Amino acid sequence: MSEVTATDLYEVTMALSYLREDMRAPAAFSLFVRDLPPGRGFLVAAGLEPALDHLARFRVSRADVEEFANALRRPAADLEPLRGLRFDGEVRAVPEGRLVLAGEPLLEVTAPLPQAQLVETHLLSLLCHQTAVASKAARCVLAADGRPLVDFSLRRTHGPGAGMQAARLCALVGFAGTSNVAAACRYGIPAAGTMAHSYVECFPSEERAFRAFARTHPGPVTFLVDTYDTGRGVATAARVFADLGLAGGCAIRLDSGDLGRSPAGPVPRSTRRVWRTSGSSRAAVWTSTGWTGWCGRARRSTRTPSARRSARPPTRRTWTPRTSWSSTTAGP
């Protein structure tokens, strides 16, 4: 699929008409959100860097003209005025990751009218999705209150491309890692992951599964403890850690139930009690709820001020800012 033809058909019909009518004067359009829902006071601007990259590459080729003509069921010769069109306008935008409010433009394009019209849909697509994901991820960081977050968004987003975007955007706003190996390699984000319930079920017992996993991965490991019975799984994990001398840097993971609505907090009291009495209370507890997870100390309720003060801060990746947010973006 060509990036040029990834647009709404009416952008093509209007741009063609402008060219035939020789309407090439500069035009400007802004991308912004009119209103935000109650309780949503801000957005995190995202997708701006990919938008600039798209504009820098933008050029209508012969193949693009043929695709436009097929969509309109017209001869390619009728759309020949579009061929060779490239973006040579000006772009003004807020930096990637900046907070924006309702009515505040994220990006403004000024270009000859046919150019501005033809790039509109693609820019909207890039900014709308990525700003929505980044804004949601930022609220997760605020809710976690200093506890590290890891995204598992690749398995829940709308395709692998969206999963790559989500991993990048989560890191942009402060997530500590991603389960997405490709994103970890491309963006330098720490990769994170352990085992699934199906792994535990492939063995005769949880203990056999944990010991096998530890043999394969002798470094700090995380055991998924709630495949059958959470309390028993926690005690089994603690015993395996102690037997193998794996206490340092190890963790357990909880991945069942609506942990966010538990009356005892995200880590149930019974689990905390077993984990504390096992002698492994200094190891971390990872929990999953919805499409995000957080990490905290199992020996304290995460709703107390002391837990918030003692939580580890998230690992943040520093992204190199673009230098062309308010400059002319010319085609190659």
C-alpha positions in Angstrom: 0.0 0.0 0.0 1.3 3.4 -0.9 1.3 6.1 1.8 0.0 8.5 -0.8 -3.1 6.5 -1.6 -3.9 5.9 2.1 -6.3 8.8 2.0 -10.0 9.5 1.7 -11.3 9.5 -1.9 -12.8 13.0 -1.5 -9.3 14.4 -0.9 -8.4 13.2 -4.3 -11.5 14.6 -6.1 -11.0 18.0 -4.5 -7.3 18.2 -5.1 -7.8 17.3 -8.7 -10.4 20.0 -9.1 -8.2 22.6 -7.5 -5.4 21.7 -9.9 -7.7 21.9 -13.0 -9.0 25.2 -11.8 -5.5 26.5 -11.1 -6.3 27.1 -7.4 -2.8 26.9 -6.0 -2.8 29.7 -3.5 -1.5 28.8 0.1 -4.1 27.4 2.4 -3.8 26.4 6.1 -5.4 23.8 8.3 -5.0 22.9 11.9 -5.5 19.6 13.7 -7.0 20.0 17.2 -9.7 18.5 19.5 -12.7 20.7 20.0 -13.7 19.3 23.4 -12.5 16.7 25.9 -14.8 14.5 28.0 -15.3 15.2 31.7 -12.3 14.2 33.7 -10.0 14.3 30.7 -8.3 17.6 31.0 -5.4 17.1 28.7 -4.0 15.2 25.7 -0.4 14.1 25.0 0.5 15.1 21.5 1.9 12.2 19.5 2.4 11.1 16.0 4.0 14.4 15.0 7.4 12.9 14.1 5.8 10.2 11.8 3.7 13.0 10.3 6.8 15.0 9.4 8.4 11.9 7.9 5.3 11.3 5.8 5.3 14.8 4.4 9.0 14.6 3.6 8.5 11.5 1.6 5.2 12.6 0.0 5.1 12.5 -3.8 2.4 11.3 -6.1 3.8 8.6 -8.5 2.4 7.2 -11.7 1.3 4.1 -9.8 -0.5 6.3 -7.3 -2.3 8.0 -10.2 -3.4 4.7 -11.6 -4.8 3.6 -8.2 -6.7 6.9 -7.9 -8.1 6.3 -11.4 -9.1 2.8 -10.5 -10.9 4.0 -7.4 -12.7 6.7 -9.4 -13.3 4.3 -12.4 -11.8 6.8 -14.8 -8.9 6.7 -17.2 -5.5 7.4 -15.6 -5.1 10.3 -18.1 -7.9 12.2 -16.4 -5.9 12.3 -13.2 -2.5 13.1 -14.7 -2.4 16.6 -13.1 -1.8 14.9 -9.8 1.3 13.1 -10.9 4.5 14.5 -9.5 2.7 16.5 -6.8 4.9 16.7 -3.6 4.6 18.5 -0.3 6.7 21.7 -0.1 4.7 23.6 2.5 5.3 24.7 6.0 4.5 22.8 9.2 4.1 24.2 12.7 3.6 21.8 15.6 4.0 21.3 19.3 6.9 18.9 20.2 6.2 15.2 20.5 5.0 14.3 24.0 3.8 17.8 24.9 0.6 18.2 26.8 -2.1 20.0 24.9 -5.6 21.2 25.8 -8.9 21.3 24.0 -8.9 23.8 21.1 -5.1 23.9 21.1 -3.6 22.9 17.6 -1.3 20.0 17.7 -0.2 20.6 14.1 -0.8 23.3 11.5 0.0 22.9 7.8 0.3 25.8 5.3 0.8 24.7 1.7 -0.6 25.2 -1.8 -4.3 24.2 -1.6 -4.1 20.9 -3.6 -1.1 19.7 -1.4 -2.7 20.7 1.9 -5.9 18.9 0.8 -4.3 15.7 -0.3 -2.2 15.1 2.9 -5.0 15.9 5.4 -6.5 12.4 6.0 -3.1 10.7 6.4 -2.0 13.3 9.0 -5.3 12.9 10.9 -4.9 9.2 11.0 -1.3 9.4 12.3 -2.1 12.0 15.0 -5.5 10.7 16.2 -4.5 7.2 17.0 -1.1 8.0 18.5 -2.4 10.9 20.6 -5.2 8.7 22.0 -2.7 6.0 23.0 -0.1 8.3 24.4 -2.8 10.1 26.4 -4.2 6.9 27.9 -0.7 5.7 28.7 0.1 9.0 30.5 -2.9 8.5 32.7 -1.8 5.0 33.5 1.6 6.4 34.6 -0.2 8.9 36.8 -2.4 6.2 38.3 0.7 4.0 39.0 2.1 6.8 41.1 5.8 5.9 40.6 5.5 2.2 40.1 7.1 0.8 36.9 4.7 -0.1 34.0 5.2 -2.5 31.2 3.0 -2.5 28.1 1.7 -5.7 26.5 -0.2 -3.8 23.9 1.0 -5.8 20.9 -1.6 -8.5 21.6 -4.5 -6.0 22.1 -3.9 -3.3 19.5 -5.3 -3.1 16.0 -2.5 -5.0 14.2 1.3 -5.2 14.5 1.8 -1.7 13.2 -0.4 -0.2 16.0 1.4 -2.4 18.5 4.8 -0.9 17.5 3.3 2.6 17.8 1.8 1.7 21.2 5.1 0.5 22.6 6.9 3.6 21.5 4.2 5.9 22.9 4.1 4.1 26.2 7.9 4.6 26.5 7.5 8.2 25.5 5.3 9.0 28.6 7.3 6.9 31.1 6.6 3.2 30.8 9.6 1.1 32.0 9.4 -1.6 29.3 7.5 -3.5 26.6 6.7 -7.1 25.8 7.1 -6.3 22.1 10.6 -7.6 21.1 10.7 -5.7 17.8 9.8 -2.4 19.5 12.4 -3.1 22.2 15.1 -3.6 19.5 14.0 -0.7 17.3 13.5 1.9 20.1 15.9 0.8 22.8 13.2 0.0 25.2 13.8 -2.7 27.9 12.0 -5.9 26.9 9.9 -7.6 29.6 8.1 -10.9 29.8 7.9 -14.2 31.7 5.4 -17.1 31.1 1.8 -17.8 30.3 -0.7 -19.9 32.1 -0.5 -22.4 29.3 3.2 -23.0 30.1 2.4 -23.9 33.7 -0.4 -26.2 32.4 2.0 -28.1 30.2 3.8 -29.5 33.3 2.4 -32.0 35.9 2.6 -29.4 38.6 3.3 -25.7 39.2 6.6 -26.6 41.0 7.8 -28.6 38.0 7.0 -25.7 35.7 8.8 -23.2 37.9 11.9 -25.3 38.2 12.0 -26.0 34.5 11.7 -22.3 33.7 14.4 -21.5 36.2 16.7 -24.0 34.6 16.2 -22.4 31.2 16.5 -18.9 32.5 19.0 -18.9 35.4 19.0 -15.2 36.0 16.3 -13.3 37.9 13.0 -14.9 36.9 9.3 -14.1 37.4 6.8 -17.0 38.1 3.1 -16.7 37.1 1.5 -18.0 40.3 -2.3 -17.9 39.8 -2.9 -20.7 37.2 -4.6 -22.9 39.8 -4.6 -21.5 43.3 -2.9 -18.2 44.0 -1.9 -18.8 47.6 -0.5 -22.2 46.9 1.3 -20.8 43.8 2.9 -18.0 45.8 4.2 -20.5 48.4 5.5 -22.8 45.7 7.3 -19.9 44.0 8.9 -18.8 47.3 10.1 -22.4 47.9 11.6 -22.7 44.5 13.3 -19.3 44.9 14.8 -20.4 48.2 15.9 -23.8 47.0 17.7 -22.4 44.0 19.0 -19.3 45.7 17.1 -17.0 43.3 15.7 -14.5 45.8 17.6 -11.5 44.4 15.7 -9.7 41.6 13.0 -12.3 41.3 9.3 -11.7 41.2 5.9 -13.3 41.0 3.1 -12.3 38.6 -0.6 -12.1 39.2 -2.8 -12.2 36.1 -6.3 -13.3 37.3 -9.5 -11.4 38.3 -10.3 -7.8 38.5 -7.3 -6.8 40.7 -8.0 -3.1 40.4 -11.4 -3.5 42.1 -10.3 -5.9 44.8 -11.3 -4.5 48.3 -7.8 -5.4 49.5 -6.2 -3.4 46.7 -4.4 -4.7 43.6 -2.5 -7.3 45.6 -5.1 -9.4 47.7 -4.4 -9.7 51.4 -4.1 -13.5 51.3 -1.3 -13.2 48.7 0.5 -10.6 50.6 0.3 -12.7 53.8 1.7 -15.8 52.1 4.4 -13.9 50.3 5.4 -12.1 53.6 5.6 -15.2 55.7 7.5 -17.1 53.0 10.5 -14.9 53.6 10.4 -13.5 50.0 8.7 -10.3 50.7 11.5 -8.2 49.2 10.8 -9.7 45.8 8.6 -7.8 43.4 5.0 -8.5 42.6 3.8 -7.8 39.1 0.0 -7.6 38.5 -1.9 -7.3 35.2 -5.3 -5.5 35.0 -6.9 -4.4 31.7 -4.1 -3.8 29.2 -1.5 -2.4 31.6 0.3 -3.7 34.6 2.1 -2.2 37.6 4.8 -3.4 40.0 4.9 -2.8 43.7 6.0 -4.2 47.0 3.8 -7.1 48.1 4.4 -6.4 51.8 2.4 -3.2 51.8 -1.0 -2.1 50.6 -0.5 0.0 47.5 -3.1 2.4 48.8 -1.0 3.7 51.7 1.2 6.8 51.5 4.2 4.7 52.7 3.9 2.4 49.7 3.8 5.3 47.4 6.9 6.7 48.9 8.8 3.4 48.8 7.9 2.5 45.2 10.6 2.6 42.7 10.4 5.3 40.0 9.8 4.2 36.5 12.6 3.9 34.1 12.2 6.6 31.5 13.7 6.7 28.0 15.0 10.0 26.8 13.9 10.6 23.2 15.9 12.9 21.0 13.7 15.7 19.9 13.2 16.7 16.3 14.7 20.0 15.3 12.1 20.7 12.5 8.9 21.2 14.3 8.4 24.8 13.1 10.3 24.7 9.9 9.5 24.1 6.3 9.3 20.4 5.4 10.3 19.9 1.8 10.1 16.7 -0.2 13.2 14.7 -1.1 
